[in-house]
Amino acid sequence: MTDIKTVGVIGAGQMGSGIAHVVALGGYDVRLHDVSRERIDAGLALIEKNLARQVGRGLIDEAAMSAALARISPAEDLALIGATDIAIEAATENEEIKKAIFRSLQPHLGANTLLASNTSSISITRLASATDRPERFIGLHFMNPVPLMKLVEIIRGIATDVPTYERAVAFAKSLGKITSNAEDFPAFIVNRVLVPMINEAIYTLYEGVGTVDAIDTAMKLGANHPMGPLELGDFIGLDTVLSIMNVLHEGLADSKYRPCPLLVKYVEAGWLGKKAGRGFYDYRGDVPVPTR
């Protein structure tokens, strides 16, 4: 444990609920917030489902599950988040939405509350500038799915001070995670490498080099990847993939990061991947079927 005792999580979706899950298992009291009670309840239900899955696999016992669930409380009012030792934003990958959250949270913050963003690509320095405490603002990029993935990228903004960095690292390690330091450049380390690969796989499909099945099979068997890049894009969410590619393209001004037109078309169609029931695979039946 660190000197952090209470943790606020803003966003009860896939990432936010995953962060709340591992933080509660780590022994911290968690307050979970979203735009409506319905979304908070959906996040709590997802956490309970995933904890039960861990019990079924023998990874934790029933007592640990019950204790973790008891540590998580719904927080419909942002003031409850502001009273925590660290508030972690896990909203959609949109800079203006994230900044608006931090501005709304600011009046409720305790004097010593740390702020963190789970952004997977957006500048920590720019997000921190929307707050009154850029020196106590840091990037904590948890990987998806949070309960299974060991890595947390730690990203310091230009103003992040040493005590904030040290507390953030200690906090992540107390959750059983391994940390990796990344500089505050677009998409950091993991997504700087990973998402352009997914985009290139989409270009490969767009240009007719291979089908969805051929591309994913080739990368699984030819490069020993556990999941094909198109399947992975569906799992991440194609809207998130597009957002990250836009951050890279705009932030680095290099044409090699141009989002594939087919990716843009899928997002415009609402074919966002597994969460929408359709992306490069159709998930509405018993077995996923390639859509191209």
PyMOL commands that set and color helices and strands:
alter all, ss='L'
color gray80, all
select helices_A, chain A and resi 14-25+37-56+62-71+78-82+95-108+124-128+134-136+162-174+190-206+212-222+229-236+238-252+255-257+261-269+274-276
alter helices_A, ss='H'
color red, helices_A
select strands_A, chain A and resi 6-10+29-33+72-74+86-89+114-117+137-142+151-156+178-182+281-282+289-290
alter strands_A, ss='S'
color yellow, strands_A
deselect
rebuild
show_as cartoon
